[in-house]
Amino acid sequence: MKKSGCALLVLFLALCASLFFNLLLMAWVGAGRAEGMAVRRMQPPLQEVIVEEGRPGAGKIAVIPVQGIIHTDIAGEWGTSMVDEIKTALRLALEDDEVKAVVLAVNSPGGEVTASDILYHEVRRVQRVKPVVVAMSSLGASGAYYIACGADWIVANETTFTGSIGVIIQSLNYEGLFDKVGLDAVVFKSGKFKDMLSGARPMTPDEEAYVQGMVTQVYDRFLGIVSRARDLPAENLFNTVADGRILTGLDAMDAGLIDQLGYIEDAYDRARDMARAPEAGIVRYQSGLNLQRLLRWLGAESVSKVEVQLGGAPQFRLQPGQAYLLPEFYAW
């Protein structure tokens, strides 16, 4: 009886597992059919989904999403880091002879300085060979605008938040808290700047000048990129819209920071025009179903987590000492 009971239990669990994976597969296939989109497998973990059919042989416009905080440590839509995923997509688009132009679908407040610079460099690699058009949605600010400066053309909605040309480094000072609880930091260091962002003590004037110098150096690079991309004098930018302020798409158009007000469909049309491929189809690169992502999702679902938020805190916490291209309201 015990053996038969165990066998039945094993068969039941196997049946449940089979049903679970079949349901996932049916949902995945059904979603593609529901959207009326054909799917073509590419280099893992990407798929090519048809958004708009084109004339056979007329080529295609590849749409690549740039979504969320730009950060090398955050797993993106396809399971690896956001930067690696977008680099992979850009290189696939560059190497595919059928791809006549690229549209970056941007909805991001920015992020890390180096991550943004890496993606700017990758966009420039494509832009030297094929037209690149940026389509901004709700957000295309700071580091996202940095990346957009590598493109040939920028489209934004009138209500898009963009600009925020600036650099921020943040640290916490908890010296007063230490005093209240009777704690003191004991530090042995090899040079006077080794613990310059320590929160256990106030910064010295030399440290403040040094950190401000680093921020200014990165800002000057950002400013130079914007100046060259938009053909606007750096001095004029510095004295006006390049002071960290956020602009609506309408104001950004008036300031010369974008090329066109419109929607993503307008970006598609512009990409077709620039590529001289008026009948090209539109394809979107997206993630496919893979075991790594499935296991990661199952693992995340199995973790019991309680999180309490007071007020409307941003979803991303700036790390002390890290330089960011982000609006001020993300600095917490």
N, C-alpha and C positions, 0 to 999 in steps of 0.2 A: 504493500500500500504506500509506504514512504517513497519508494523508487518511482512509482507511477505518479504520485503527487508532485515530486520534483520535476519529472519530465513534463507534466502538464504546465507547471509554473514556467519552465524554460520556454515551452512553446508559446505560452501566453505573452511573455516578455518579448520574444522574437516577433510575434505578430504585432504587438504595440509599436515596436521600433520600426517595423516595416511600414505600418500605417503612417507613422509620424513623418518618415522621410518621403513617403509618397505624397502626403499632403503638402509638404514643403515644395516638392517638385511641381505638383499641380498648381500651387499658388504662384510659383515663379513663372511657369509657362503661361498660366492664365492671365497674369498681369501683363505680359508682353502682348498677348492676343487682344486683351481688353483695350489697350492703347492703340491697337492696329499697327504695331510696329514690327518690322522684320528684324531679326537678330543675327549677327554674324560674329562668331568667336574670333578673337584676336589673340595676341600674346597674353597669357594669363597675367593678372586676373581680369583683363578687360574684355568687354564686348562692344560691338558697334551696333547701335540701335538706330533704325531709320526714323527720322522725325518728319522729313518731307521727301517724297520720291522725286528723283530727277530723271532726266532723259538718259537712257543707257549710253555710256561712253562719254558723258558730259562732265564726269568728275563729281567730286563731293566737297562739301564744307564740313570740317570736323569741329564739333562743339566740345570744349573741355571745361568742366566746372572748376571754379576757384571759390570754395565755400568755407566760411568759418574762420577762426583764428589761424593765422599763418604761423605754424610752429613745427619744428622738426621732431618733437617728441609726442605729438598728438596723432593717434591712429586715425587715418582718414577713411573715406567711403570704401576704399578698396582693401583695407586691412593692414596696410603698412603706413609709414609716415606720410603726411599730406604732401610734403615736398617731394619725396620719392615718387609718389603716385602721379603728380602733375608733371614731373620731369619725364617719367615713362610715357605719359600720354603725348606730351609735346614731341618727343623723339619719334614716337610711332607716326605721328602726323607728318613730321618732317621727312621721314623715310618712305612714306606711302606716296607713290607717284599719282595715285588717283585723288589725293587730297590737294585741292587747289588753293585753299585758304583755311585759316583757323579762326574760330570765334571763342574767346574766353568769356564764359558766363560767370561774372564776378558778383559775389554777395559776401563781402568780408570787411571787417573793421580794420584789418591790418594784423600785425603780429611782430615776430622777431625781426631784428634788423638783418641778420645774416640769411635767415630763411627767405625773406623778401628779396634780398640781393641775388641769391642763387636763382630764384624763379625769374627775376628780371633778366638775368644773364641767359637763361634757357629760352625765354620769349624772344630775346634779341637774336638768338641763333636761328630760330624759325623765321623771324621777320626779315632777315637778310635774304631768304630764299623764297618765302611765300608770304602773302599778305596776312596780317594778324589784326583782328578787330576785337575790341573789348566791349562787352555789353554789361553795364552795371545795373544791378537790381536795387534793393533797398540800401545797400552799403557798398561803397568802393573807396574807403578812406585809408589814409596813412600808408601802411605797407602795401595794401591792395592798390592804391593809386601809384605807388612806387613801381609795382609790377606793370600796371597799365601803361606807364611811360615807355615801355619797351615795344608797344604795339604801334601800328600805323594810324589807327583811328579809334576814338573812344566815343561810345554812345551811352548816354545816361538818361534816366527818367527825370522829369522836372522835380520829383520828390525824392530822388536819390540823395543820400548823404555822402559827400565825397570831400576831397581836399585833405585837411588835417595834416598838412606838410610840417612835420616836426619829429623830434626824437625825445624819448623820456626814459630816465633811469630812476628807479625808486628804491628806497631803503626804509627800514623801520627803526625808530629809536625807542628802546624800551628801558633806558637808564632809570627813569622815574619809577617804573614798575619794580625794577631790581631793588631800588632803595626801599620801597614799601615792604618787600618781602624779605629783605636782609640778604640779598644775593650780590655777589661781585664777580666780574669776569677777570680771570688771570690769564694774560696772553704773553707768550714768548714769540718774538718775531724777528725775522732776519733783516727787515728794513722798515722804514717809517710808513710806507704805504701798504704794507702787507695786509693789514686789517682795516683799511680805510673806510669800508662800508659796514663796519661793526655797529650794531645797534646798541651796544652796551655803553657807549660814550658818545659825546658830541664829535662831529667832524672838525678837524683843524682847518684853518684857512688854506694851507697848502693842499690838503685833500680835496676841499671844495673846488679849488681852482683846477686841480688835476682832473676830477670827474667832469666838471663843466667843459674842460678842454676836449675830452673824449666825445662828449655829446655834441659839441660844436663841430668837431671833425666829421662825425657821421652826418650831421645836419647839412654841412657844406656839400658833401657828396650827393645827398638827396636833392638839395637845391640845384646843384649843377645838372643832375639828370632831368629834373623838371624843366629847367631853363632850356636845355638843348632839345628835349622832346617837344616842348610847346613853343619854341622859338620866342621866348620871353626873356628880357634881361633879368639876371639874377638879382640885381639891386632893386628893381621894381617889385619883384616877387617878395623879397625880404621885407620890404616896407609896406606890403599890402597883405595878400592872401596867404603868404607862406609863413605865417606866425603861429601855426598850429590850429587855426580856426577851422571849423567844419562848415562846408557850404552845401546848399541844395544844388541839384543839377542845374536849375535855372540860373543861380548865381555863378556856378562854375562855368557855364556857357558864356556869361557876360565877361568873366575874368579870363577866358581863353584857356581854361584847364581841360575842357572837353571839346569835341568836334561837332556833336550832334545831340539833340534831344529826341528821344524816341524809346522804342521798346526792342526786345531781342529780335523780333521779326525785321526791324529796320537794320539791325546789325547783320542779319543774314543777307539782306538785299545789298548792303554795302560791301560785304565780303565777296559776293558774286560779282559785283561791278568791278572791284579791285582786281579780282582774279581773272576777269574777262571770261567768266563761265556762267552765263545767265541762266542756264538750265541745269546747273549742278544741284544734286540732292543735298539734304542736310542730315548729317549723322551725329549722334551723340555718343561719346565714350562713357561707358558706365561699368560698374562692377558686375561680375558674373557670380553664380553660386559656386563656392569652393569650400573645401573641407575646413581650411584654416579659419575662414570667417564664420562658418557654422559653429565650430568648436568654441571660438572666442565669444560668439553670441550666447551659446548655451552656458559657458562659464560665467559670463556676466549676469545671466538671468538667475543662476543658482546662488549668487552671493546675496546674503541678507544685509541690507544697508539702510540705516536710518540717517537722514540728513535734515538738519533744521536750519532754515535761512531766515534771518531777520531783515525785513525790508527787501528792496529789489536789487540785491547784489548781483554784479555781473557774473557770467558763467566761467570766467577765466581769471585766475589770480596771477598778477605780475610777480615774477621771482626777483627777490632783492639782488641788485647788482647787474641784472640782465638789461640790455638796451632794447627798446621796443619802438616800433613805428606804429603807435596806437593812439586813438583819441584819449583825452584826459579822463573821460568818464569810465574807461576800462582800467584806470590806475587805482587799484585797491589792494 
